[in-house]
Amino acid sequence: MKCEIAVVGGGLTGLAISLGLAGKGVDTALIAPPSSQDGRTTALFGASLEYLASLDVLEAVKAVGAPLQTMRIIDDTGRILRAPIVEFESAEIGLDSFGVNALNRDLNQVMSERLADFSNVTRFASPLRKMQTDQDMAHLELEDGTRISTHLVVGADGRNSLVRKSAGIEVRTWPYPQSAMVLNFSHQRPHHNISTEFHRPAGPFTQVPLPGNASSLVWVEKPDIARTVQQAAPTELARMVEERMHSILGAVELTSEIQCFPLSGGRAHSLTAQRVALVGEAAHVFPPIGAQGLNLGLRDVASIIDLVGSGKSAAGSDEMLHAYENARRTDIAVRSFGVDLLNRSLLADMLPMQILRTAGLQALASIAPARRFAMREGVSPGSGIFGMRDHSALVRR
C-alpha cells in the first residue's frame, strides 16, 4: 500500500501522532503491535494537555485520571546539607491543577477508541521487519510480508528503535547506577491531589495521585537493593513503601505487580534522516524525574503536526525535516541536561554539588518569582519567560 505518512510504534506517542495526522486529513499507516497492559502511569502537563484537547480526547483523559494540584519535593537524602521542603501549588500561577496522572493502559484505550473514528488511518498489528529509503519515498516491510511505501516515516518505536537503526542514526547512551521500580498502591489517607517526590541518596522516590485513595510510585534505587526489594512479599513491600513515605498517606496496600527497569539516558545524534523523523524515546531517553518523558515526546509530536498542517513543505521533504530538527533541538537539549544534572546531584557525595543543589531548592522555596517561573516552565516550556498561556480550561475538572 501507499500512504502519505507511516507511524511506527503503538505506544502513547505513536497513537498521539497518528490521531493528530488523522485530524489533519493525512492518509496514515500506523504500525502498532499490541502493547503490554502493565500498570505504569503517565503525568501529563500543560502543553501535552493542549495537544490532547486538539485531538478531542482531553475530557476522556481527565475522566480516567487524577488532577495534580500540588507538587512537593522533600529532601530525604539524610545529608548534612539538606534543602527545605518545596511545594509548587497550581493556584499560585492561576491554575486549578498542573496536569493529570493516569494509567497508560487507560490513556491507550482512550486514544485507540478515538482513532477508530477516522477512516484515513490504517492500523497494522504486525511489527516492522525492515525499512529502506530513497530520495522520494520510504519503503517498509512488516513481519507478515505487508509492504508500505510512504513519504515520511515517524519513528515512535521507543528507545530500541528499529526505525532509528535502519535510518543509520547514531545514538549516544549512558548508564546510571540505578534501577527504577514502578507499582501502584491504595492508601488509608486521601492524597488531596498532592504528588510528593522524595529525593533520596539513590534517586527519587515519587508518589503521584491516581483517582480515589490510590497512587502510582516510581522508586529509584541501586540495582542490588532493587533486586532485594523485588523479592519481598507483598505485605513486606507495602510496609517498605509506607516507611519510605514516612506514613504521610497511612497504611499502604499494593494494587499492582512491581516492575523494575535499569536506568539509562540517551540522545539520538540527529532527529531526522532521509524520509525519517524520530519522536519520543526513539529520540531521547532520561531518568524518571519531574515526569518529563512523554511530555517531551508530545512536544515532538505537536511540532511535526504543526509542520504537516502548515503546508509550507511536503511531508518528508528535506525542508520539512530541517525545520523539525531546528524546532526541537534546543528543548530536548535543555530538558535532557536539566534532568541528568538533577539526577547526578542526588548521587553525588561531593560537598560542592550538595551545596549547589541545596541552594537551588532553597531559592525555589523562598523566592516566589523564581518558584512561579519554575512552575510556568514545567507546565509550558517558554512561558516562564514569555508569559503563561491560560491552561485553566484544560486542567479544570
TORKOL-4160 file (C-alpha; in steps of 0.2 Angstrom, whole numbers, padded with zeros to 4 digits, m for minus):
397
<pt num="1" X="0000" Y="0000" Z="0000"/>
<pt num="2" X="0005" Y="0018" Z="m0002"/>
<pt num="3" X="0002" Y="0032" Z="0011"/>
<pt num="4" X="0007" Y="0049" Z="0015"/>
<pt num="5" X="0015" Y="0046" Z="0032"/>
<pt num="6" X="0018" Y="0030" Z="0041"/>
<pt num="7" X="0020" Y="0029" Z="0060"/>
<pt num="8" X="0030" Y="0015" Z="0068"/>
<pt num="9" X="0025" Y="0012" Z="0086"/>
<pt num="10" X="0009" Y="0009" Z="0096"/>
<pt num="11" X="0013" Y="0017" Z="0112"/>
<pt num="12" X="0006" Y="0033" Z="0118"/>
<pt num="13" X="0017" Y="0044" Z="0107"/>
<pt num="14" X="0013" Y="0034" Z="0092"/>
<pt num="15" X="m0005" Y="0034" Z="0095"/>
<pt num="16" X="m0005" Y="0053" Z="0098"/>
<pt num="17" X="0004" Y="0057" Z="0082"/>
<pt num="18" X="m0007" Y="0046" Z="0072"/>
<pt num="19" X="m0023" Y="0055" Z="0080"/>
<pt num="20" X="m0015" Y="0072" Z="0075"/>
<pt num="21" X="m0012" Y="0067" Z="0057"/>
<pt num="22" X="m0029" Y="0059" Z="0056"/>
<pt num="23" X="m0037" Y="0075" Z="0061"/>
<pt num="24" X="m0027" Y="0084" Z="0048"/>
<pt num="25" X="m0034" Y="0073" Z="0035"/>
<pt num="26" X="m0017" Y="0064" Z="0031"/>
<pt num="27" X="m0018" Y="0047" Z="0024"/>
<pt num="28" X="m0008" Y="0037" Z="0038"/>
<pt num="29" X="m0002" Y="0020" Z="0041"/>
<pt num="30" X="0000" Y="0015" Z="0060"/>
<pt num="31" X="0012" Y="0000" Z="0063"/>
<pt num="32" X="0007" Y="m0004" Z="0080"/>
<pt num="33" X="0009" Y="m0021" Z="0088"/>
<pt num="34" X="m0002" Y="m0024" Z="0103"/>
<pt num="35" X="0006" Y="m0015" Z="0118"/>
<pt num="36" X="0009" Y="m0023" Z="0135"/>
<pt num="37" X="m0005" Y="m0019" Z="0148"/>
<pt num="38" X="0005" Y="m0016" Z="0163"/>
<pt num="39" X="0002" Y="m0004" Z="0177"/>
<pt num="40" X="0013" Y="0011" Z="0173"/>
<pt num="41" X="0006" Y="0028" Z="0173"/>
<pt num="42" X="0010" Y="0045" Z="0165"/>
<pt num="43" X="0008" Y="0063" Z="0171"/>
<pt num="44" X="0003" Y="0075" Z="0158"/>
<pt num="45" X="0005" Y="0094" Z="0159"/>
<pt num="46" X="0000" Y="0110" Z="0151"/>
<pt num="47" X="0007" Y="0108" Z="0133"/>
<pt num="48" X="0003" Y="0090" Z="0132"/>
<pt num="49" X="m0015" Y="0094" Z="0138"/>
<pt num="50" X="m0016" Y="0107" Z="0124"/>
<pt num="51" X="m0012" Y="0094" Z="0112"/>
<pt num="52" X="m0024" Y="0081" Z="0119"/>
<pt num="53" X="m0038" Y="0095" Z="0118"/>
<pt num="54" X="m0034" Y="0097" Z="0100"/>
<pt num="55" X="m0037" Y="0079" Z="0097"/>
<pt num="56" X="m0053" Y="0080" Z="0106"/>
<pt num="57" X="m0048" Y="0067" Z="0119"/>
<pt num="58" X="m0044" Y="0078" Z="0134"/>
<pt num="59" X="m0061" Y="0076" Z="0143"/>
<pt num="60" X="m0060" Y="0057" Z="0142"/>
<pt num="61" X="m0042" Y="0058" Z="0148"/>
<pt num="62" X="m0047" Y="0068" Z="0163"/>
<pt num="63" X="m0061" Y="0056" Z="0167"/>
<pt num="64" X="m0049" Y="0042" Z="0169"/>
<pt num="65" X="m0035" Y="0052" Z="0178"/>
<pt num="66" X="m0032" Y="0062" Z="0194"/>
<pt num="67" X="m0028" Y="0081" Z="0194"/>
<pt num="68" X="m0011" Y="0086" Z="0201"/>
<pt num="69" X="m0013" Y="0102" Z="0211"/>
<pt num="70" X="0002" Y="0102" Z="0222"/>
<pt num="71" X="0020" Y="0096" Z="0218"/>
<pt num="72" X="0030" Y="0093" Z="0233"/>
<pt num="73" X="0049" Y="0090" Z="0234"/>
<pt num="74" X="0056" Y="0083" Z="0250"/>
<pt num="75" X="0075" Y="0081" Z="0253"/>
<pt num="76" X="0076" Y="0064" Z="0261"/>
<pt num="77" X="0095" Y="0062" Z="0257"/>
<pt num="78" X="0100" Y="0062" Z="0276"/>
<pt num="79" X="0115" Y="0073" Z="0272"/>
<pt num="80" X="0122" Y="0087" Z="0282"/>
<pt num="81" X="0116" Y="0100" Z="0270"/>
<pt num="82" X="0098" Y="0097" Z="0266"/>
<pt num="83" X="0086" Y="0108" Z="0256"/>
<pt num="84" X="0069" Y="0114" Z="0264"/>
<pt num="85" X="0053" Y="0106" Z="0258"/>
<pt num="86" X="0047" Y="0114" Z="0242"/>
<pt num="87" X="0029" Y="0115" Z="0237"/>
<pt num="88" X="0023" Y="0120" Z="0220"/>
<pt num="89" X="0004" Y="0124" Z="0221"/>
<pt num="90" X="m0005" Y="0126" Z="0204"/>
<pt num="91" X="m0016" Y="0140" Z="0212"/>
<pt num="92" X="m0001" Y="0151" Z="0213"/>
<pt num="93" X="0000" Y="0153" Z="0195"/>
<pt num="94" X="m0019" Y="0154" Z="0192"/>
<pt num="95" X="m0022" Y="0135" Z="0188"/>
<pt num="96" X="m0034" Y="0123" Z="0195"/>
<pt num="97" X="m0021" Y="0110" Z="0193"/>
<pt num="98" X="m0004" Y="0107" Z="0184"/>
<pt num="99" X="m0010" Y="0092" Z="0174"/>
<pt num="100" X="m0017" Y="0074" Z="0175"/>
<pt num="101" X="m0010" Y="0057" Z="0180"/>
<pt num="102" X="m0017" Y="0042" Z="0173"/>
<pt num="103" X="m0014" Y="0023" Z="0169"/>
<pt num="104" X="m0005" Y="0021" Z="0152"/>
<pt num="105" X="m0017" Y="0007" Z="0148"/>
<pt num="106" X="m0032" Y="0019" Z="0151"/>
<pt num="107" X="m0023" Y="0033" Z="0140"/>
<pt num="108" X="m0020" Y="0020" Z="0127"/>
<pt num="109" X="m0038" Y="0014" Z="0127"/>
<pt num="110" X="m0045" Y="0032" Z="0126"/>
<pt num="111" X="m0034" Y="0036" Z="0111"/>
<pt num="112" X="m0037" Y="0020" Z="0102"/>
<pt num="113" X="m0056" Y="0022" Z="0103"/>
<pt num="114" X="m0054" Y="0040" Z="0096"/>
<pt num="115" X="m0043" Y="0034" Z="0082"/>
<pt num="116" X="m0056" Y="0021" Z="0077"/>
<pt num="117" X="m0067" Y="0036" Z="0072"/>
<pt num="118" X="m0055" Y="0040" Z="0057"/>
<pt num="119" X="m0056" Y="0031" Z="0040"/>
<pt num="120" X="m0039" Y="0039" Z="0034"/>
<pt num="121" X="m0029" Y="0028" Z="0047"/>
<pt num="122" X="m0025" Y="0010" Z="0043"/>
<pt num="123" X="m0018" Y="0001" Z="0058"/>
<pt num="124" X="m0006" Y="m0014" Z="0056"/>
<pt num="125" X="m0003" Y="m0026" Z="0071"/>
<pt num="126" X="0012" Y="m0034" Z="0063"/>
<pt num="127" X="0029" Y="m0027" Z="0068"/>
<pt num="128" X="0041" Y="m0019" Z="0057"/>
<pt num="129" X="0054" Y="m0030" Z="0049"/>
<pt num="130" X="0065" Y="m0018" Z="0039"/>
<pt num="131" X="0065" Y="m0001" Z="0031"/>
<pt num="132" X="0074" Y="0007" Z="0016"/>
<pt num="133" X="0073" Y="0025" Z="0010"/>
<pt num="134" X="0077" Y="0034" Z="m0006"/>
<pt num="135" X="0076" Y="0052" Z="m0012"/>
<pt num="136" X="0057" Y="0051" Z="m0015"/>
<pt num="137" X="0050" Y="0038" Z="m0003"/>
<pt num="138" X="0052" Y="0026" Z="0012"/>
<pt num="139" X="0049" Y="0008" Z="0009"/>
<pt num="140" X="0043" Y="m0003" Z="0024"/>
<pt num="141" X="0041" Y="m0022" Z="0026"/>
<pt num="142" X="0032" Y="m0029" Z="0040"/>
<pt num="143" X="0034" Y="m0046" Z="0048"/>
<pt num="144" X="0019" Y="m0053" Z="0040"/>
<pt num="145" X="0025" Y="m0048" Z="0022"/>
<pt num="146" X="0015" Y="m0032" Z="0020"/>
<pt num="147" X="0024" Y="m0018" Z="0011"/>
<pt num="148" X="0021" Y="0000" Z="0013"/>
<pt num="149" X="0028" Y="0015" Z="0003"/>
<pt num="150" X="0027" Y="0032" Z="0011"/>
<pt num="151" X="0034" Y="0050" Z="0010"/>
<pt num="152" X="0038" Y="0050" Z="0029"/>
<pt num="153" X="0041" Y="0038" Z="0042"/>
<pt num="154" X="0039" Y="0044" Z="0060"/>
<pt num="155" X="0049" Y="0033" Z="0072"/>
<pt num="156" X="0039" Y="0032" Z="0088"/>
<pt num="157" X="0046" Y="0015" Z="0092"/>
<pt num="158" X="0055" Y="0018" Z="0108"/>
<pt num="159" X="0072" Y="0018" Z="0115"/>
<pt num="160" X="0077" Y="0002" Z="0105"/>
<pt num="161" X="0070" Y="0010" Z="0089"/>
<pt num="162" X="0072" Y="m0001" Z="0073"/>
<pt num="163" X="0067" Y="0015" Z="0063"/>
<pt num="164" X="0082" Y="0024" Z="0070"/>
<pt num="165" X="0094" Y="0010" Z="0067"/>
<pt num="166" X="0088" Y="0007" Z="0050"/>
<pt num="167" X="0090" Y="0025" Z="0046"/>
<pt num="168" X="0108" Y="0024" Z="0052"/>
<pt num="169" X="0105" Y="0037" Z="0065"/>
<pt num="170" X="0118" Y="0035" Z="0079"/>
<pt num="171" X="0113" Y="0037" Z="0097"/>
<pt num="172" X="0124" Y="0042" Z="0112"/>
<pt num="173" X="0119" Y="0032" Z="0128"/>
<pt num="174" X="0125" Y="0032" Z="0146"/>
<pt num="175" X="0120" Y="0021" Z="0160"/>
<pt num="176" X="0116" Y="0026" Z="0178"/>
<pt num="177" X="0120" Y="0015" Z="0193"/>
<pt num="178" X="0101" Y="0015" Z="0197"/>
<pt num="179" X="0086" Y="0004" Z="0193"/>
<pt num="180" X="0068" Y="0011" Z="0193"/>
<pt num="181" X="0054" Y="0001" Z="0201"/>
<pt num="182" X="0036" Y="0005" Z="0197"/>
<pt num="183" X="0020" Y="0000" Z="0206"/>
<pt num="184" X="0003" Y="0006" Z="0211"/>
<pt num="185" X="m0005" Y="0006" Z="0228"/>
<pt num="186" X="m0020" Y="0011" Z="0238"/>
<pt num="187" X="m0018" Y="0021" Z="0254"/>
<pt num="188" X="m0028" Y="0024" Z="0270"/>
<pt num="189" X="m0027" Y="0043" Z="0269"/>
<pt num="190" X="m0033" Y="0054" Z="0255"/>
<pt num="191" X="m0018" Y="0062" Z="0244"/>
<pt num="192" X="m0028" Y="0078" Z="0241"/>
<pt num="193" X="m0021" Y="0078" Z="0224"/>
<pt num="194" X="m0003" Y="0081" Z="0230"/>
<pt num="195" X="0012" Y="0072" Z="0222"/>
<pt num="196" X="0027" Y="0070" Z="0233"/>
<pt num="197" X="0044" Y="0067" Z="0227"/>
<pt num="198" X="0057" Y="0062" Z="0240"/>
<pt num="199" X="0075" Y="0065" Z="0235"/>
<pt num="200" X="0084" Y="0050" Z="0242"/>
<pt num="201" X="0103" Y="0046" Z="0240"/>
<pt num="202" X="0100" Y="0033" Z="0227"/>
<pt num="203" X="0087" Y="0043" Z="0217"/>
<pt num="204" X="0069" Y="0050" Z="0218"/>
<pt num="205" X="0055" Y="0041" Z="0226"/>
<pt num="206" X="0040" Y="0048" Z="0219"/>
<pt num="207" X="0021" Y="0046" Z="0223"/>
<pt num="208" X="0009" Y="0053" Z="0211"/>
<pt num="209" X="m0010" Y="0053" Z="0213"/>
<pt num="210" X="m0022" Y="0042" Z="0205"/>
<pt num="211" X="m0041" Y="0043" Z="0206"/>
<pt num="212" X="m0048" Y="0039" Z="0224"/>
<pt num="213" X="m0037" Y="0034" Z="0238"/>
<pt num="214" X="m0024" Y="0027" Z="0226"/>
<pt num="215" X="m0007" Y="0032" Z="0219"/>
<pt num="216" X="0007" Y="0027" Z="0207"/>
<pt num="217" X="0025" Y="0026" Z="0213"/>
<pt num="218" X="0042" Y="0027" Z="0204"/>
<pt num="219" X="0056" Y="0021" Z="0216"/>
<pt num="220" X="0074" Y="0023" Z="0210"/>
<pt num="221" X="0087" Y="0013" Z="0219"/>
<pt num="222" X="0104" Y="0005" Z="0217"/>
<pt num="223" X="0102" Y="m0011" Z="0207"/>
<pt num="224" X="0107" Y="m0023" Z="0221"/>
<pt num="225" X="0094" Y="m0015" Z="0233"/>
<pt num="226" X="0081" Y="m0015" Z="0219"/>
<pt num="227" X="0083" Y="m0034" Z="0216"/>
<pt num="228" X="0081" Y="m0037" Z="0235"/>
<pt num="229" X="0065" Y="m0026" Z="0235"/>
<pt num="230" X="0058" Y="m0036" Z="0220"/>
<pt num="231" X="0059" Y="m0052" Z="0230"/>
<pt num="232" X="0050" Y="m0045" Z="0245"/>
<pt num="233" X="0032" Y="m0052" Z="0249"/>
<pt num="234" X="0018" Y="m0040" Z="0245"/>
<pt num="235" X="0015" Y="m0036" Z="0264"/>
<pt num="236" X="0033" Y="m0033" Z="0267"/>
<pt num="237" X="0034" Y="m0022" Z="0251"/>
<pt num="238" X="0019" Y="m0012" Z="0256"/>
<pt num="239" X="0027" Y="m0009" Z="0273"/>
<pt num="240" X="0043" Y="m0003" Z="0265"/>
<pt num="241" X="0033" Y="0009" Z="0254"/>
<pt num="242" X="0024" Y="0016" Z="0269"/>
<pt num="243" X="0040" Y="0018" Z="0278"/>
<pt num="244" X="0049" Y="0027" Z="0265"/>
<pt num="245" X="0035" Y="0039" Z="0263"/>
<pt num="246" X="0035" Y="0042" Z="0282"/>
<pt num="247" X="0017" Y="0036" Z="0283"/>
<pt num="248" X="0011" Y="0053" Z="0275"/>
<pt num="249" X="m0003" Y="0043" Z="0267"/>
<pt num="250" X="m0006" Y="0030" Z="0281"/>
<pt num="251" X="m0006" Y="0011" Z="0278"/>
<pt num="252" X="m0002" Y="0005" Z="0261"/>
<pt num="253" X="m0009" Y="m0010" Z="0250"/>
<pt num="254" X="m0002" Y="m0014" Z="0233"/>
<pt num="255" X="m0014" Y="m0015" Z="0219"/>
<pt num="256" X="m0001" Y="m0020" Z="0205"/>
<pt num="257" X="0014" Y="m0030" Z="0202"/>
<pt num="258" X="0031" Y="m0022" Z="0205"/>
<pt num="259" X="0041" Y="m0019" Z="0189"/>
<pt num="260" X="0059" Y="m0015" Z="0188"/>
<pt num="261" X="0070" Y="m0007" Z="0174"/>
<pt num="262" X="0088" Y="m0002" Z="0173"/>
<pt num="263" X="0090" Y="0017" Z="0171"/>
<pt num="264" X="0100" Y="0025" Z="0157"/>
<pt num="265" X="0100" Y="0041" Z="0147"/>
<pt num="266" X="0102" Y="0043" Z="0128"/>
<pt num="267" X="0100" Y="0056" Z="0114"/>
<pt num="268" X="0100" Y="0052" Z="0095"/>
<pt num="269" X="0114" Y="0062" Z="0086"/>
<pt num="270" X="0100" Y="0068" Z="0074"/>
<pt num="271" X="0081" Y="0068" Z="0075"/>
<pt num="272" X="0080" Y="0066" Z="0056"/>
<pt num="273" X="0087" Y="0056" Z="0041"/>
<pt num="274" X="0081" Y="0054" Z="0024"/>
<pt num="275" X="0062" Y="0052" Z="0024"/>
<pt num="276" X="0063" Y="0049" Z="0043"/>
<pt num="277" X="0059" Y="0059" Z="0059"/>
<pt num="278" X="0061" Y="0052" Z="0077"/>
<pt num="279" X="0049" Y="0056" Z="0091"/>
<pt num="280" X="0048" Y="0052" Z="0110"/>
<pt num="281" X="0060" Y="0039" Z="0117"/>
<pt num="282" X="0067" Y="0035" Z="0099"/>
<pt num="283" X="0075" Y="0052" Z="0100"/>
<pt num="284" X="0078" Y="0055" Z="0119"/>
<pt num="285" X="0078" Y="0045" Z="0135"/>
<pt num="286" X="0082" Y="0051" Z="0153"/>
<pt num="287" X="0078" Y="0046" Z="0171"/>
<pt num="288" X="0060" Y="0047" Z="0178"/>
<pt num="289" X="0062" Y="0064" Z="0186"/>
<pt num="290" X="0049" Y="0078" Z="0185"/>
<pt num="291" X="0038" Y="0067" Z="0173"/>
<pt num="292" X="0047" Y="0074" Z="0158"/>
<pt num="293" X="0047" Y="0059" Z="0147"/>
<pt num="294" X="0030" Y="0058" Z="0137"/>
<pt num="295" X="0028" Y="0077" Z="0139"/>
<pt num="296" X="0044" Y="0080" Z="0129"/>
<pt num="297" X="0038" Y="0067" Z="0117"/>
<pt num="298" X="0021" Y="0075" Z="0114"/>
<pt num="299" X="0030" Y="0091" Z="0110"/>
<pt num="300" X="0040" Y="0082" Z="0097"/>
<pt num="301" X="0023" Y="0076" Z="0090"/>
<pt num="302" X="0015" Y="0093" Z="0091"/>
<pt num="303" X="0030" Y="0100" Z="0081"/>
<pt num="304" X="0028" Y="0088" Z="0067"/>
<pt num="305" X="0009" Y="0090" Z="0066"/>
<pt num="306" X="0011" Y="0109" Z="0065"/>
<pt num="307" X="0024" Y="0107" Z="0051"/>
<pt num="308" X="0012" Y="0095" Z="0041"/>
<pt num="309" X="m0003" Y="0106" Z="0044"/>
<pt num="310" X="0006" Y="0122" Z="0039"/>
<pt num="311" X="0008" Y="0115" Z="0021"/>
<pt num="312" X="0024" Y="0125" Z="0019"/>
<pt num="313" X="0034" Y="0110" Z="0014"/>
<pt num="314" X="0029" Y="0092" Z="0009"/>
<pt num="315" X="0029" Y="0078" Z="0021"/>
<pt num="316" X="0047" Y="0070" Z="0022"/>
<pt num="317" X="0055" Y="0083" Z="0012"/>
<pt num="318" X="0072" Y="0090" Z="0016"/>
<pt num="319" X="0064" Y="0107" Z="0021"/>
<pt num="320" X="0051" Y="0099" Z="0032"/>
<pt num="321" X="0064" Y="0088" Z="0041"/>
<pt num="322" X="0076" Y="0103" Z="0043"/>
<pt num="323" X="0063" Y="0113" Z="0051"/>
<pt num="324" X="0058" Y="0099" Z="0063"/>
<pt num="325" X="0076" Y="0097" Z="0068"/>
<pt num="326" X="0078" Y="0116" Z="0072"/>
<pt num="327" X="0062" Y="0117" Z="0081"/>
<pt num="328" X="0065" Y="0103" Z="0093"/>
<pt num="329" X="0084" Y="0103" Z="0096"/>
<pt num="330" X="0085" Y="0116" Z="0110"/>
<pt num="331" X="0070" Y="0110" Z="0120"/>
<pt num="332" X="0077" Y="0092" Z="0120"/>
<pt num="333" X="0095" Y="0098" Z="0124"/>
<pt num="334" X="0089" Y="0109" Z="0139"/>
<pt num="335" X="0077" Y="0096" Z="0146"/>
<pt num="336" X="0090" Y="0082" Z="0145"/>
<pt num="337" X="0104" Y="0092" Z="0153"/>
<pt num="338" X="0092" Y="0098" Z="0167"/>
<pt num="339" X="0086" Y="0080" Z="0172"/>
<pt num="340" X="0103" Y="0072" Z="0170"/>
<pt num="341" X="0111" Y="0086" Z="0181"/>
<pt num="342" X="0097" Y="0084" Z="0195"/>
<pt num="343" X="0099" Y="0065" Z="0195"/>
<pt num="344" X="0118" Y="0066" Z="0196"/>
<pt num="345" X="0116" Y="0079" Z="0210"/>
<pt num="346" X="0106" Y="0066" Z="0220"/>
<pt num="347" X="0120" Y="0053" Z="0218"/>
<pt num="348" X="0135" Y="0065" Z="0221"/>
<pt num="349" X="0143" Y="0064" Z="0239"/>
<pt num="350" X="0154" Y="0079" Z="0234"/>
<pt num="351" X="0150" Y="0094" Z="0245"/>
<pt num="352" X="0150" Y="0107" Z="0231"/>
<pt num="353" X="0137" Y="0098" Z="0222"/>
<pt num="354" X="0126" Y="0096" Z="0238"/>
<pt num="355" X="0128" Y="0115" Z="0241"/>
<pt num="356" X="0123" Y="0119" Z="0223"/>
<pt num="357" X="0108" Y="0108" Z="0224"/>
<pt num="358" X="0103" Y="0114" Z="0241"/>
<pt num="359" X="0104" Y="0132" Z="0236"/>
<pt num="360" X="0094" Y="0129" Z="0221"/>
<pt num="361" X="0079" Y="0121" Z="0231"/>
<pt num="362" X="0081" Y="0134" Z="0244"/>
<pt num="363" X="0079" Y="0148" Z="0231"/>
<pt num="364" X="0063" Y="0139" Z="0225"/>
<pt num="365" X="0056" Y="0138" Z="0242"/>
<pt num="366" X="0059" Y="0156" Z="0247"/>
<pt num="367" X="0059" Y="0166" Z="0232"/>
<pt num="368" X="0041" Y="0167" Z="0225"/>
<pt num="369" X="0046" Y="0174" Z="0207"/>
<pt num="370" X="0059" Y="0160" Z="0205"/>
<pt num="371" X="0046" Y="0147" Z="0211"/>
<pt num="372" X="0032" Y="0154" Z="0199"/>
<pt num="373" X="0045" Y="0154" Z="0184"/>
<pt num="374" X="0049" Y="0136" Z="0188"/>
<pt num="375" X="0031" Y="0131" Z="0188"/>
<pt num="376" X="0027" Y="0140" Z="0172"/>
<pt num="377" X="0042" Y="0132" Z="0163"/>
<pt num="378" X="0037" Y="0115" Z="0170"/>
<pt num="379" X="0019" Y="0117" Z="0164"/>
<pt num="380" X="0023" Y="0125" Z="0147"/>
<pt num="381" X="0041" Y="0127" Z="0141"/>
<pt num="382" X="0045" Y="0145" Z="0136"/>
<pt num="383" X="0030" Y="0153" Z="0146"/>
<pt num="384" X="0042" Y="0157" Z="0161"/>
<pt num="385" X="0050" Y="0170" Z="0150"/>
<pt num="386" X="0036" Y="0174" Z="0138"/>
<pt num="387" X="0021" Y="0173" Z="0149"/>
<pt num="388" X="0009" Y="0160" Z="0154"/>
<pt num="389" X="m0004" Y="0154" Z="0142"/>
<pt num="390" X="m0021" Y="0151" Z="0150"/>
<pt num="391" X="m0022" Y="0132" Z="0153"/>
<pt num="392" X="m0036" Y="0134" Z="0166"/>
<pt num="393" X="m0049" Y="0127" Z="0154"/>
<pt num="394" X="m0038" Y="0112" Z="0151"/>
<pt num="395" X="m0035" Y="0107" Z="0168"/>
<pt num="396" X="m0051" Y="0111" Z="0177"/>
<pt num="397" X="m0061" Y="0096" Z="0182"/>
